[in-house]
Amino acid sequence: MKILDGKRMGSVTVFEDTLLLAEVIGDIILNSGHLEFKGKVLGNLYVRKGTCRMLGIVKGNLENENGDVEVFGTVHGKVVTKNGYTYVNPGSKIGTIENAHRRETTIST
């Protein structure tokens, strides 16, 4: 498992199992693997694929595009689930929660 700590300027992109104990001034993008986040991000957190356990603070939005996300911290913006699974702990502080609605198609014969 990769461990990142300290202060990071700019976006951080994750492709492998990572423990992030940092303050990120930018966005965090999880493309694959597992991310355990115990820090602060002054941008957005995007989960494109993989699993994410968020125990920190997100100043922007948390978007789950196609992963498994657990939220145990604070999201000042929105938690948006486009696809995948998102769990929000009842003790978490969240701005708003949105679930993208899938369009159902009907096939006529």
Summary of the structure (lengths in Angstrom):
residues: 109
radius of gyration: 14.5
end to end distance: 52.2
largest distance: 59.7
contacts: 337
relative contact order: 0.15
helix: 0%
strand: 61%
